[in-house]
Structure formats: C-alpha cells, structure tokens
Amino acid sequence: MSSHTWLSPKSVEQAKIDTGFAPIYVTQPYLPPLEEFIPYLEEIWDNKVLTNGGPYHQLLEEALCKYLGVEHIALFANGTLALVTALQALRVTGEVITTPYSFVATAHSLLWQNCKPVFVDIESTTLNLDPAKIEAAITPETTAIIPVHCYGNPCNTEAIQKIADNYNLRVIYDAAHTFGVQDAGGSVLRHGDLSVLSFHATKVFNTFEGGAIVCPDAKTKQRINHLKNFGFVDETTVVAAGINGKMSEINAAFGLLQLQHMPQIMLRRAEIDMFYREKLQNIKGIRYLPQADQTVANHSYFPILVEPDYPLSRDALYQKLKDHNIFSRRYFYPLISDFPMYRGLPSATRNNLPIATEAAQKVLCLPIYPALSKQDQKRIINILQQEEK
Ligand SMILES: Cc1ncc(COP(=O)(O)O)c(C=O)c1O
C-alpha cells in the first residue's frame, strides 16, 4: 500500500485545468503544523543522538505502549523489516499459512526468511483469513500462521488461536492496518505471539516510514532489539544475523508529536466513514463491509465492493473516478498469489482462493483521510450515485 499514482507539480496544474479540481488521492498523510516539530529538531541538533535507541526512540516506545494499551513495543524503520524480524525472532521455518488478500510485504517477509507461503482463502464478511479453511492447509512442515487484520478489521483471533494451540503453531499478526483498534478485551494487538505495525506515510499513524513489533514479554522484546541491531548484544558479541531495522530519532520524534494529534485524526476518519456509510447504503450494486467485531475502529480504509448489479464494472468506475481526478485504489488487486514469485505455488491456484479472487475483482478503496473535505467527499459520492438507474 505504499505507492501513489504520481503526478508532477506541472501535471497537477494541468489536471486542475482539465477538471477544475485538484486531485484527490486514496489517502493523504496527516502532518502536524511544521512549527510544532521545530523544537523536536532543535533538541536532536543539540544532543546529536540521531539513532541507535536514542531518547526519542525510548519516549515513543513508552508513549505507544500507553496509547495502545500494550506492554512492550519495539520500534522499527518500517513494517516490512519488523515482519521479517518477527519471523526470525520466533525462529519460524518451513511452511507458513497466510492470506493472499493483503499488501505484498506480508508474503515477501516469508521469502526473506526462506519460508514457504501457503495461501488460504478469506471470509467474505471481513475479507480476513478464514479460520474454517486453515486446518486443511496444515502439513507436518507448517510452523506458523500470519493472518492480516485487513483494513483494520480484526480477524477471528479466538478461532485462529485455537487452531494454533491444537497444532503447536506460532501466530504473527500483520497488524499494519490496525493501529489503535480495540475489541472487547482491549487492544487487538495483544493477540497471537507477536503483532506487527506499519507507520508508513499512508497509515492512520505515520512516522514518515516506520513500524513496530508488539511483544508479550521483556525477554522477547530484548531478543527483537538485538535482531534489529545486526544481532549485537554488546560491543563485541553478535548472536544472530540480524538486520539494521532501527527507527531513527527524527522518525521517533515525529511519532511523538503525531501521537498528540491522534484524537482529532481518529475523529475525522470516523466522521468520513459514517458519511460514506449513510450515503452509499442505498446505491444498488455498491456494498461495503459491515463494522467488524471491534469496540474501537480506526477507519483506516473505506473499501467498497462493486457488485454485478452496479451499472459499471469495478474497473470502469475506477477509471471514471480517475477521469474526475479522484484516485481510488484497487486494494488488494492483484492478489499476492498472482504475482510471479508466488503463482507457481500449489496453494496459489484460483480454485483454492475463490473468495479472495472475487474480492480482488470487486474492491475499490475510496479516499479517506483527515483533511478530506465534506465537499470533496460529496463529489465522490455524487459520481458513484450518477450511475444509479
Ligand atoms: C498489510 C501490510 N503489511 C505490511 C506492510 C508493509 O509496511 P511498510 O510499508 O511499513 O514496510 C503494509 C504497508 O505498507 C501493509 O499494508
């Protein structure tokens, strides 16, 4: 979910002349007022600690634990390195069950750790890994499951844990979309052996680039801290082939500032989500996902499914919005299992993944971000409504 359709400043101007409107992307990063960030920079310039677990890194870990309601967090330079390190920390090997309906980094992390992804289909209600289909994919080589809380909607964590317990499997949640989400028992990030967050620019909470692993105990966090620092445990001892996954002070400082703005970020996202739900509910052929089993949602995405009874195909609607300078995204199309490095796997066949295949053909993520104005949102909704018969 990292790329945007790129327009140069010149083409933005041209697009404005052609349509009369500035482009609207699927998301726009939230940036606090620049003057609020200057004191943080001054502090870094004064103390000259730029990385390696400096003061802002520590402060952000503490602040995030408090904000998210979890015990231990290890910060990373991005979510992908955090995923790779999570697998390494738990010594995951062999086959790993995962979803094809995600951003490609979920499965790529397995290839980086020399594990074999085994794709299992998703549920049509949440578009998350279907627990009922996991058992059939388990072999003697299976060691772990990587489910994704897709769009921030929690997986069926109870059912997944039950299977993991029965077969002695590790569970690492790709929680890249799940910042701040809670269920009846508290943070959704507490589930599984580890949960991995992304703080990429496109995410609800961003540190420009960034990520984290939520871990259950201090010992696991310590191992992860070693692994994200080349495997160093002290000046002269290296215990594993760790990567350089550390978050820098500038990203951590930005995160601390960003955290102060979270209440208004979450509020605006909730308002935009509610307005879409209200206005789209009566458009024939447009379906959206029901609120999943969470008590606090983060409204990180607003996916719609374009059904056969809508007058336009999904791709025609995508193009029509584009012609109006509105850049929706077909997350997650293509499926991970359709990319060249995965499509030869036995589990990657479309017959094995009918629900995911259908979802990838129907889904369109509409713009949702704090600065999206009501006027712009109405314009998007109008375009969707124009096709009604
Ligand atoms: C589901 C999912 N997993 C992993 C990632 C990778 O995170 P990052 O971009 O921080 O490396 C992303 C987003 O970018 C994502 O959406």
The ligand as a MOL file (V3000), in Angstrom:
LIG
                    3D

  0  0  0     0  0            999 V3000
M  V30 BEGIN CTAB
M  V30 COUNTS 16 16 0 0 0
M  V30 BEGIN ATOM
M  V30 1 C -0.8250 -5.3330 5.2850 0
M  V30 2 C 0.5330 -4.6830 5.1840 0
M  V30 3 N 1.6020 -5.3760 5.6000 0
M  V30 4 C 2.8330 -4.8380 5.5560 0
M  V30 5 C 3.0500 -3.5570 5.0780 0
M  V30 6 C 4.4540 -3.0570 4.9970 0
M  V30 7 O 4.6910 -1.9700 5.8190 0
M  V30 8 P 5.8320 -0.9090 5.4570 0
M  V30 9 O 5.3880 -0.1580 4.2440 0
M  V30 10 O 5.8970 -0.0440 6.6780 0
M  V30 11 O 7.0990 -1.6630 5.2280 0
M  V30 12 C 1.9480 -2.7850 4.6330 0
M  V30 13 C 2.0220 -1.4110 4.1390 0
M  V30 14 O 2.8100 -0.7830 3.6210 0
M  V30 15 C 0.6680 -3.3790 4.6780 0
M  V30 16 O -0.4070 -2.6970 4.2380 0
M  V30 END ATOM
M  V30 BEGIN BOND
M  V30 1 1 1 2
M  V30 2 1 2 3
M  V30 3 2 2 15
M  V30 4 2 3 4
M  V30 5 1 4 5
M  V30 6 1 5 6
M  V30 7 2 5 12
M  V30 8 1 6 7
M  V30 9 1 7 8
M  V30 10 2 8 9
M  V30 11 1 8 10
M  V30 12 1 8 11
M  V30 13 1 12 13
M  V30 14 1 12 15
M  V30 15 2 13 14
M  V30 16 1 15 16
M  V30 END BOND
M  V30 END CTAB
M  END
